[in-house]
Structure formats: structure tokens, C-alpha cells
């Protein structure tokens, strides 16, 4: 650097103006900005409130780094917020403070729009002026176009673009920008997560695991209200629908509160299943119900179908095999004051269908009249296994249906990796039921679970010849 003839006295100056003879200064200045904080004793070069008037055609490559943390954070596994500090050069316009608002409106498309960064800063050389920061990506060569110059002319503002040293810290970067800077180049970055109350739930890939604690802390820092970050460490258990998890950052408090479709729930996220991505699907099914309908929820969890159905004045029978889910279901019924409207069970799904469901249908369906509007719905939300349970409906009841309109409607969920998931789900349901559902079912795509893996819901009225076992002629008559 000393080859350029700059003394230590000049390097310590807070702000400078370029003289006509100092043609090599911009190059040196960029080097100093780039290496600030990396060379001992050099951090004093760039000051937060310093700016300089530069030739309008000079290109500054530091502009492209506005949204990138300091390059030396690459490979960091223990979060050091101070290491993210860097100073970048941005274009500014010097404006009299009384016309700042007019200029912001007129050049709105050119002004820096970066959350957390001020667009207007004080002019260190003139208390009556302000510096308006422009977006360096819109002015890559620090030169305004003709239309912008015309606007400035009308406002009586000098069109000369100056350079300003903008100090960026950890707080100025988004979580995705931080993680992209830390993880190895080209590796996938995880910045998305499921929010369950104060808990952020991640599904990290193997290459992200060495950085998991840093990732967790960044998620907490950048998301107000998140105080605990967990990572799933195994697949969901298909019996109790929970999974092992590791707390990556924050407090190890896994009992949390959530709100879905204006209904509050409480749960222990480490012991029961909860997926905030199913909120829309829960609401869709509830929309199908009318007051007075009967809902049988075979795999009820903590009640996201059962409780809103009860609030809609439906008669609800809710079941879950997981004792923890059953206890939280009871808790949430009390919390929402519907405990007297829901009959809860802690049984295997097949036993629930063969027991309480069969008993209720046997009692209620024969009483149903054609003009009655009551509908029976059976929700089976256990995508990994539910289709296998459909065989239980074969000859579940004995006799003749009094009304085909009263036949229960099943909403059964399943996963599919097939090229044609709709066809796959229908064929598997037909295999379990032992009958064709052509023209008698509808299939709804719930969500994409993973690449080439879809979650679907197939809905159909159970065919009478499947649900009912007709008694043989003379069966049940006394022998003469």
C-alpha cells in the first residue's frame, strides 16, 4: 500500500475528498475497505460516517457485497457475531434536509430498500444536509441516468454521486445470508423451519450437522418469539407419530402453545405429533361439516379436527393410541370448553372402528330418515398406514342400509411416491376395500412432503355392499 504514497496520517483521516491528481486513490480505497478488520491496525481506515465524492464513472466492486457477510466467516461452527462486521461502499446523494422527503418519493426506485438499514444519514460535513443512500445494485457505476438527473434538476439537487462507507454488522444480515456465508460454498442452506409456538423445528441434512448449533442460534436471533430450536434426529414413529429430537439452541422447554384457525392448543412437542403445515387441510375438512353432523376421528392427535368440529356443534368421537396425545386431547378439550361435546378414546385405530364407531353407526343409521340432513364423517389422518385400515369397513355392519344418503363419508390420508399419485392412492384404497371407487371418490393433494413424495386425501362414501353384510335368508328365524 505504501507504494501509492499514502502515509499513516492519511490513513487515519475520517473522511476525504479526491483530488484531481490522486487518480490511484479509488483502487487503494477499495482494497482498504475489502481488507478492513482482517489486517491488524487497518480497521481504523473505514469509519461509519465517512464519505467521499468520487468520479461518477468509477466502478466499485464492493457494491456487490452489500448483502454478504465478511468472507472470513466461512466454515464457522461456533457463532461469533463480531466476525460478521464489514464495511461496504455505497452511493449517496447530498441533499438539503428540507427536500429529503421529496427526493425519496421521486427516486423511490433508486433508494436503498434494505430492512434494518437507514436510507438517510447525517452529513458529517454539513448539518443542514443529509446523505440519501442509493441502491448500489441500481447504480453499479455510481452514475445516474438521464431520467434521474432530470428529477434532481427539478429539485435543484446536485447530480454528483458520492461514495459512503456503510458499516454492516451481524444484525444487518438475514439468516439465509449468514448461513450461506458460513456453510461451504455450493452447499444447500437451511433457513426455513416449522414454527410450533416458541419452538422452531428443523430437518437438517447431513452436511449441515456440523453447523447445527450455529444454525439454531441464528434462527433464534433472527426470529422474534423463537426461544428454542430443535432438529429431528429420526423418522416419525408410525405408531405414536412422534420422533427423537435434539435441542440445537435456546431453552429446552418443549411444552408450547399454538393457535390454528383461531383455536388454541397446548402440547409437548417432544411427545405428540403436530404439523403447522396442515392448518389449511384441517380447515378444509371442517368446512365440509354441518352442525349436527357426526365426526369419528380415528387418529385424532391433540384434536385439530375434533375440537373445531365440536365448536361447530358436531357430535365428535375422537381417538388416539398415543397416551400422551390422548392426555393432551383431553387437556385441549377442557381448554376450549368442548370436553362435554367430545367422547375421547385411547385405543388402537382398528379397535376404535370395530368398537365405538361400529356401535354408534349400528345405533344411529337405522334411525335415519331420508329427509334428515345428518352426515357421518370418518377422518383417518395417519398417512403412513391409514389406507391399510380401510379393510376394517368390509361388512362392519349387518343388515340393509336404511338410506344410501346416510352412508358414512371417509377422508383417508396417504403418502405416494408414484408418478401418478392420485391413481396410486385410489388403487390402494380399492384394494383394501375390495371394490372399485371409480366415479365414487375424490382425491385432494394436501402437500408435497419431500421430493417425489406427496400427501393426499381420498374421500368417498363407503359403498353399501362393502359396509353391510346381508343376513342369509332365514338367518335368525326360530326353527319350527
N, C-alpha and C positions, 0 to 999 in steps of 0.2 A: 504493500500500500504506500510505503514511503517513496516509491519510485514516482508517484504522481505529484510529490512535492507538498503533501499536506502535513502540517505539524500537529503535535499533540494539542496545542492551544486551539486549533481549528476544530479538531475532532470533538472537543468538549463544548463547542458552541451549541446553544439550544435551538437556534433556527438561523437559516442563512438565505441569502439571495444569490442567484447565479450571476456572476459577472460574465461579460461577453468573452473574455479571454479564457475562462475556465471551461473549455469545451469538453474536457475529460471528466469533469466532476460527476455528471449523472451516472456514469458507469461505476465509479467508486462508491457513490452514494447507494446504488442498488446492492453492491457487494456487501457494504456495511449493514444494510437492512437485512439481507439474507442471512448473514452470519451473526447477527446480534444475539447475544446470550449463549453463543457456542464458543467464542474466543474470549478467554479471561480478560477483563478490563475493557471490553468493547461494548458492553451493554449500555454505556453512557452515551453512545453515539445517537441513538434514536430516542427522542423524547416524545411523550404523548401529545403535547400541544405544539409541536414544531411543524412548520410547513415552509415550502419554498416555491417561488414562481419559476417554472421550467419552460423551455421551448415547447410549443404546442404539439410539435410533431414527434417528440421523443417518446418511444415506446418503453414501458416499464413492465417487465415480466412478472414482477411481484404482484401485479394486479390479479393474476390468475390464481394466486394463493390466498385470496381473501377468505375462502371457505375451507381452508386446510390448516390443521394444527401444525405445530413445529415438526419437521420431518424426523427429529431425533426421538420422538415418542414411539416409533416403530419397534414392535417386539416387547413393549412394556407389559408386565403382568401384575405389578403392584401399582395402583393408581397414584401418580404424582401430579397433582393439578398444576403446580408451578411450572412443570416442564412444557406445558401447552402454550405458554406465553410466546407471542411473536409479534413483530411489527411489520405491517404491510403499507405500501404506498397507495394512496387513493386520490382521485382527482377532486378538487374543490373549487367552488366559485366564491369570490369575495363579494359580499352583498351588504348594503346598508341594512341595519336591523329592521327598519320600518317597512321594508318591502320584502322581507323574507317570506311571509305567507303568500304573497302574490307570486313570487318565483316558484315556490313549492307546488302551487296549483298549476302554473303554466308549464313547468318542466317535470311534472309528476312521473312521467315515464322514464326520466333520466336520473332521478334522485335515488340514492341508495335505499332499498327496501329490505332491511335486514333486522328481524326481531332482536331486540336487546341492544342494538347499536343506535346511537343518536344520529339523526340526519343533519342536525345543525349544531355547530360547536362555536365556542367563542374564538374571536380572532386575537391571538396573543399580541399583535402589534397595534390594534385599533379597537378601542372599547365600543365605538359606535358602529362597528361592522360585525358581521357574522360570517362563518365559513359554512357553506352548504355542501355536504358530501354527495358526490355523484357516484353512480354505479360504475365501477371500473370495467365491468363486462360490456357496458353500453358505450364506453369511451376507451377502447383499447389503446389508442394512440394519444390520449389526452388532448383530443381535438374535437371541437363541437362541429356539427353540421350546419348547413345554411339556415335551416328552419329554426334551430336552437339559437343561432346567432341573431336572427331576426327578432325572436322573443326577447332576448336580452337587450337588444337595441331599443325596443319599445319600453322596456323597464328602466332604461338608462343604466344598465349594468355592463361593466367591462367584460368582454367575452374571453379574456385571458384565463386559461385553466391553470391552477396551481397544484402543486403536489403536497400532500399532507400525510404525515406519519401516524397511522392509526394503530394503536396498541390493542391487540386481541388477547384475551385470556381464556381459560377453560370455560368460563361462564358464557362466552360468546359463541361457542360451537355447539351444534346439535349432536345428539347422541350418535346418530349414524355417521357423522363426520368424524367424531372422536374414535369410534370403533374402526372405521375404515383406515384411519391413520395408524392405529395400533396393530391391528391384525396384519399378517403377512400379505403383501400385495397380491391381488388376484383371488384372494380367499373370500368366500361368502361372508357377509356381515349380518349379524342378527341384531336388529333394532326393534323388531316387532315382538309383542308378547300379549298374552291374555291377562286382562285385569280382573281380579276377583277381590273386590273390596280394596284393602290396603296391600294386597299381595299381587306381585307381577309374576306370571308363570311363563317360563321359557322352555323351549325344546332345543337345546344346543346340539350342534353337530360335533363329531369327534375332534375336528381341527380347531374348534372354538374352546374346548375344555380347558386348555392351559391358561386361558384368559378369563375363565368363568367368574372369578371373584371380582376382577376389574369390570367386566360387563355388568355384573349385578350392581356394583356401586354406581356406575354411570347411569343405569336405569333409575336408581333411586334419586340421584342428583337432578336428573332432567325431567322427572315426572312427579309433580307435587301430589302428595297424598299417598304415594307408594313408599312403604316403610319396610317391606320385606320382599326379597326376590328369591324364587325357587326354580330349580331345574329338575325336570322329570328324569329319573335315572333308570326306569324300566318301562315296559309297555303296560297298558292298562290291564289290570286283572279282570278277566271276563266274569268272574263270579261276584265280586263285590264292587267292581268298577272303580277301584282306586289304584294308586301307583306309588312307588317309593319316590321320594324327592330329596334333594339336597338344598339347604338354605345357602345361597351364594353371598348374600349381603343383607344387612339390616337385622331387625329383631326376629327371633324365632317364635313369633306369635302367629299361629296358623288358624286360629278361630277368627272368623271375619264376618262382616255384614255386606250383603249385596242388595241391589234393587233392580228388579227386572219387570218391565211393563207395569210400573207403579206399584209393585208389590215387594215388600221387604222380606228377606230371608237371612237366616244366620246358619253358619255351618263351620265344621272343622275341615279345612281343605285337604288335610293330610289323610282323612279317613273316609270321606264321601266324594261322590262324583259331582262336579259342577263345571259346565262349559258355557261361558258367556256368549259364545258364537251361536248358541241355539235359541237365543231370545226371540228371534223372528219366527222360528218354527213353533215354539211354544204358543206364541200369539196367534199364528195361523190356525192351529188346531182349535184353540179356544173360540175363535171366530165362528167355527162350524157348529158350535154347541148353542142350544137354546135353553132358557130357564125351564126346569122340569126334566131335562134330559138326564140320562144315567151314564156316568163315566166309570169304566173299570180301568184303572191304571196299573198294569201288571208289573212294571219296573219303575216305580214312582220316584225313586231317589228321595230328595228332600221336599218334593212337592211342586215343581214348576208347572206341571199340568193340573195336578189335583187341586191346589189351593185357588188359582184363578177360576177354575171350573166351579168350585164351591161358592166363591164370591159371586158367580153368575147364577147362583141358585140352582145348580145342578145337584143331583144325588151322586155322591162320589164314593167309590170303593178303591182304596189305594194300598198297594203292596210293595214291599222291597225285602229282599233276602238279607241284605247287609244290616246287622243290628244297629250300627252307627247311623246309617241312613234312616232307618225306622225311627230311632230316637229323635233325630233332627227333624224328621217329618212331623212327629207329634209336637215337637217344640215350635215349629213354624206354623202349625195349625193353631196353636194357642196364641202365638204372636199375632196372627192375622184374624183371630177371633172366629175361626171356622171349625174349631175342634168338635162342635156338636153337629157338623154337617158332613163330616168325613169319617168313614169307617176304615181304620188303618189295620194292616196285617203285616206280619213279619214271617213270610213263607217263601218257599221255592215257587217260581212262577207257574210251573205246571200244577203244583198243588193248589195254588190260588185259583187257577182256571177250573180245575176239576172239583174244587170245593165251593168257596163263596160265590164265584161267578156262575157256575152251573146251578147252584141253589137259587140265586136271585133270578136268573133267566127262567128257570123252571116255574118259579112262582109268578113272575110278572108277565111273561109273554102270553100265557093262555088268557089273561085278563084283558089283554089289549084289544081294543075295538078299532075298526077301520078308520073311524073318524078321529081317533085320538092322535095327538101330534108328538107323543113321547118317542124319542130316539135313543137307542143304546149304542154307545161307542166304546170300543176296546182299544186302548193305546198300548203298544208294545215297543218301547224305546230301549232296546238293547241290541244295537246294530250288529254286534259280533255274532249273536246267537238267535235273535228273536225269530227269524224265519223257520228255524228248526222247531220252534214251539207251535207252529201253526197246525201241526198234525193233531194236537190236542182237540181241535174243534171237530174232528171226524166223529160223528154220532155222539156229540157231547150231550144232546138232549134226546128224549124218547117221545114219540108221538107225531102229531101233524102240526105244522105251523098254522096258527090262527090268522096271521096276517103277514104276507110277504113284506109289506112295508115296515114291519117291526123287526125284521131280521137285523141283528147287530152289525154295525159297521166297524171293521178293523182298520187301524192305522199302524202298520208294521214297518219298522225301520231295518235297513240293512246296508252293508258295505258292498261295493262292487269294484273290481279291477278289470272288468270286461270291456271290450271295445264298444259294446252296446249295453251300457249298464241297465237301461230301462228293460230291455228284453231279458237280461240276465236275472234281474230281481223277480220279474213276473214268472219266468220259468221255474225258478227255485221255489217260489210261493206255491205254484201249481203242483209241483212235485210233493210238497208237504201236505197240501190239501187233498191231493188225489183227484183234481178236476181242473178243467180249463177255466181261465178268467178272462178270456177274450171278450171284449165288449162289456165286461163287468167290473173293471178296475181302472184306477187312475194312478199314475206314478209321478211323484214330485221330487225334483232334485233339491236336496236340502243344502248341501255344501260340498266343496272339494276338500277332502281331508288331507290328502297328500298327492304328489304327482301320480296320475293314473289310478287314484283311489277316490271313489265318490260315495257320499252318504245319501241314500234315497229313502223315501217313504212311499209304500204302496198301500192304497186304500181301496177297500171293497166291502160289499155286504156279503156275509157268509152265505153261500148258496144253501137253500133249504135241504137239498139232498145230501149235503155234507154235514150240516149241523144236526139234522134229525135222523134218528133210527126209527123206521116204521115198525111197529109191532107186527108180528106174523098173524095171519088170520086165525082167530080163535084163541090167540095167546091171552092169558089172564082170565079166560072164562072157566067157571067151575065145571068139572066133569059131571055129566049126567049120571 
